[in-house]
Amino acid sequence: MDLSKRARSILYAVITEFIASGEPVGSRTLSKKYGFDLSPASIRNVLADLEDAGLLVQPHTSAGRVPTPAAFRLFIDALLSARELPVGSAQQIQSQLEALPPGADMLREVGRLLSDMSGVAAITFRSRTDQRTVVKLRFIPTRPGELLSVIVLSDGTVENRFIRMERPPSEGELERVHNLLEEMVGGLSLASLRDYVANGAAAQRGELAKLQGLGVSLINAALEGSSPTQDIIIEGRARLLEQPEFAHTTQVKEVMRALEEREQLVNLLDRTLASEQVQVFLGEEATAAVGYPVSLVAAPYREQGGEPGGAVGVIGPTRMDYPFLVPLVAATARAMSAAIAGRTDAAPSPKPDRDES
């Protein structure tokens, strides 16, 4: 939208003040707090022009103005190319991720950190198991006709699942399969690893082909038990209740229900995975997906091979501190990608959670 420098400055001041106060912004407030070399009457004329342009609305005749979703979008688009997170905050994110112990669920810890730093609810999203990078893969005999597959993923999560086989491989065969997979597993997803081993088996003969075929069978069995859906984790939901926009009981119930029905968020987060930078969803776009008027700021993080592994972000009312949140989310996603790239966690001892009788 083509705005004069003066109109753009006043619009950004209105948005900044509204984010801070949550109240309609008047010309006198702008004149006193933002140092414009203009009279309140001149500021009112600019506000009227911005209202005519669909960037501001006036709830009541005697009230100040409130930014529209179009105004927030203009403001956010400027932020995406103009703002960086302070060095101290970026270092805090990096140091806390580096301090995570082996086996920690990195995505959940990132959500907690992001919620604490932002003061709003954080949302983290990981792709399906078969799409995420595998760090280690082991098959452990448990009882006759059964193996336990232990999959250690690059974001620190460990997935255990039981595999039924009529003729399970011997311990010697399993050791050879493990040695084979150890040479191939780096930087590949579970599905890609299966295809890679299968292609290798097709090009071999004799015992090596048989061994690689066994590896394919075991990986296929592990894939059959993997989750077909993406995981969504929401941290700091109580912080949503602190926002005046969600102060009433009915509003609280609606926004909590929207967050419980997490599949409604998947489409927006899938769109984030296809991007290279922070995505901000607000207004009708976010309302249609979530079912309630909220805003979502999210950015993708990458797996070891460079493929999208998931997304991290924050969710809250339209009136959020975007000048801080946009670079914060971007820096968190970058730190997450860097941490995954350097992750070398070994598989902890598996702890099966099922009836052994």
N, C-alpha and C positions, 0 to 999 in steps of 0.2 A: 504494500500500500504506500502511495506517495504522500508523505507527510513532511511539512517544513521542520527544520531543526527545532524551532520553538515549540511547535505542536507535539513533536515526538518527546521532547524533554518534559513537557507538562504531563503528557500521558504516562511516561515512565514514573514520574513523581506520584501521580494518582495511584498507580499500581503498587508502588513501594509503600505508600502510606496505608493503602487498603490491606495489604499483606500484614502490616504491623498491627493495625488497629481493628480490622474487621468491620469498620464503620464507613458509611458514605463520606467522601472527601469533598470539602468545600474550598472555594477560592481563597478564603482568609487563611485557612490552614496551609495551603500551598504557598501563599505569599509570605507567611511568617516563618515557616520551617525550611523552605527549600531555596530561599534566596533569589527568587526571580525578580529581575529588574522591571517589574510590571505592576500596575495597579490591580487590585482585586477585580475591578470592572473589566480590564483587559484580559485577565485570566479567565473570567466568566465567559467572555466571547470565544476564547479558544476552547473551553470546555463544551460550549454549545456546538461548535463546529465538530468536535470529536464525537459528540452525541449524534449529530446528524450523519456522521460517517459510520455509525454502528459500533463504535469502540467504547462508549460509555452509556450508562443508563442512569436515570434519576428516579429512585424509588417513589419519592414524593416531591411535590412542587417546591417545598421549602427545604428539601434535603440536599446534600451534596451528591456527587456522582459515584457510581460503582463500575469497575471495568467489566466488560463483556468477555466471553470466551475468545472472541476475535482479538481483543486487546491483549489478553494473556498470551495468545499464540504469537502475536507480533513481538511481544516482550521476550518470550522464550526463544524465538528464532534468533534474536539478537544475542542472547546469552550463549547460545550453542557455539558461537564462533568467537566470543569475546572474553570469556571468563575462565580462570583457572583456580583450582583449590589452593589455599595457602599451603606453603611447603610443610609447615608443622603438622597440619591435618593429614596430608598425604603420607608423611613419614609415620604418623600414628597408625594408620591403616596397615601399611606395609609391615611395621614391626610387630603388630598384634597377629597378623597372619603368619609371620615367620616363627612366632613363639608357640603356635599350636602344636600340641604333642602328636606323635604318630597315631594314626587311627581316628583322630578327631574328625567329626563331620564338618568339613570346612564350610559348606554352604549354610548350615544352621548357625555356625559361629559368626559368619559374615553378616547374616541377618540380624543377629543380636547387636553386633558392633554398629551396623548401619542404623538401626533403630535408636541406639543410645546416642550416636553422634548427630542424627537428624532431628530427634525429638518427635518423630512421627512413626507410624507403623512401617515396617520394612517387609518387602516381599522378595523371596528368592525362588528360583525356578530352575530345575535341572531337566535335561533331556532324558529320553528313555534310556534304560540301562544299555541296550544294544547299540546306542549311538555315542556313548561316552567312552573315553580312552581307558583302556585296561592297563593297570600297573603290574598286576600279578594274577595268575590263575592257577588254582590247585584243585585236585580231585583226591578226596580222602576216603578210604574204605571205612564204612561204619558198621554194617552187618551184612549177612549174605544177601546178595541181590541189590545192594544199595551203596551209593557213593554220596559224599557231600561235596558239592562244588563251592569253592570259596573264591569270590571275585573281588579283588581290590581295585577300586576305581580311582582315577586321578584326583577327584575332589575329596578324597579321604574316606568315602563311604565303603563299607564292606558288605557284600551281599552273599548270604549263604542259602543254598537251596539243595534239597535232596533229589537224587536221580535214581530211578529204578532201572536196573539192567538185568536181563536174564543171565548173561554171562559177563560179569564185571571183569575188567582186566586185572591181571596179577599186580602185585606191588612192583615187580621188576618192570612190567610194561608201563605202569603209571610213572615210574621214575624216568623212563626213556621219553614218554610223552611230555613230562614236565621240562626235561632238558631241551626238547625240541621247541616247545612253546616259549621257553625263556629267551631263545634266540630271536623269536619273531614278534613277541608281544608289544615291544616298545612303540608307542605312538599310534597304536591301532585300536579301534573300537572292537567290541566283541563280534559284531557282525562282519567287520572287515577282516578280523583275524581268522574267522571261520572260512571266508572266501579265499584268503591268502593261502591257508593250509590246504584247502581243497584244490586249488590250482597247482600247488606244489605236488600233491599226491597224484594228480593226473599226469604229471610230467615224469614221474618216477616209476621204478619197477622193483619187484621183490620186497624185501623186508622193510625198506624205507617207505615204499608206497603203502604197505600194510600199516605201518606205524602212523603215518600221516592220516590215513583213513580212520584209524582209531581216534586220533585227535579231533577230526571233523565230527565224528559221532558224539564225542564227549561235549564238544562246544555246542552242537545242536541241542543236546539234552539240556545244557545250561540255559540256552536261549529260550527254550520252550517254557521255562519257568520264570522268565524275566517279565517285569511289569510292562504292559503295552501302553501305559500312560505316563505322562510327565509328572514329576513331583512338584508341588507348590507348597512352600513353607511361609507362613506369615508370623513375624515376630513383632511384639509391641502393640498388639491389638488394643490394649487398654489405653494407649496414648490417643487413639481415635476418640475415645470418650471424653478426653480433656478438651476437645475442640468445640467452640460454641456452636458450630454448624450441626453438631450431633448431640446437642444438649437435651433434646426432648426424648422421652421414652420410645415413641413411635419411630423416630429417626434412628435411635440406637438399634432397635430391633431390625430395621430395614438394612442398615449398613452391615450389621453382624451376619444377617442371613445372606447378604450378597457375598461376603467373604467366605462363609461356610460353603456356598455353592461354587467352589473354586474353578470348576471347569469353565465357568463364564469368563475367567481371566485368561484362559489358555490362548484364545485367538489373538489377543493383544500382545501377549508375551511371545507367541510364535512370530509375530511381525517384528518384534524387537530382535529376535535371533537373525533375521534376514538383513539387519541394518549394520552399519559400521560405527554408529555413534549413539548418543543418548536419544531416546524417544520419549516424547511427552504427550500423553493422551489426556484430554480434558473435554469438558462440555458434552455435547450430544454423543460424540464418539465414545467416550469412556462410559457415559450413562447407559448407552445401548448395550455395551459389552458386560458391564458389571451389574446393571440393574438398579443403580443408585448413583446420584451425582457425586462422584469422586474424581480425583486426578491421579494419574499414575506416571511416575518418572522412572524409566528403566533403561538399562544398557546391557548389551550382551558380553559374556566372558567367553574365552576360547579354551579349547582343549589343547593338549600337547601338540597335536598335529595341525592346529590352526582352525579346526572346525568349531562351530558354535557349540558350547557345552551347556549353556543355559543363560539365565539373565538374573540381574540383581536390580533392586529399585526400592522406591518408597511409594506409599499410597496414602492419600489423605484428602482434605477438602481442596477445592479449587484455590482457595486463598492459602497457598503455601509459600515458603521462602525460596522461590526458584533461583535467585542469584546465588544462594548457597547450595541448594539441593542438586541442581544440574551438574556442577563440577564435582560435588561429593559423590554422586552416583557414578559419574564417569571415572573418577579416580579409584573407586572401590572395584569397579569391573576390571580396570587395568591391573590392579593389585591382585585380584583373584586369578586372572589369566597368568600373571607372572608366578604366583605361588603354585598353580597347577603345573606349569612348565617345569618347575624345579622339584616337584614332589617325587620322592622315592620311597614312600612308606612301604614297609613290609607287612605282610598279612599277619594280624594278631591271631592268637589261638582261637579257632572257631568255637562258638558256644551255641550248639544247636538248641533251638527253642521249640521242642515238640515232644510228644509222648513217646518214650522209647519202649513201651511195653508191647 
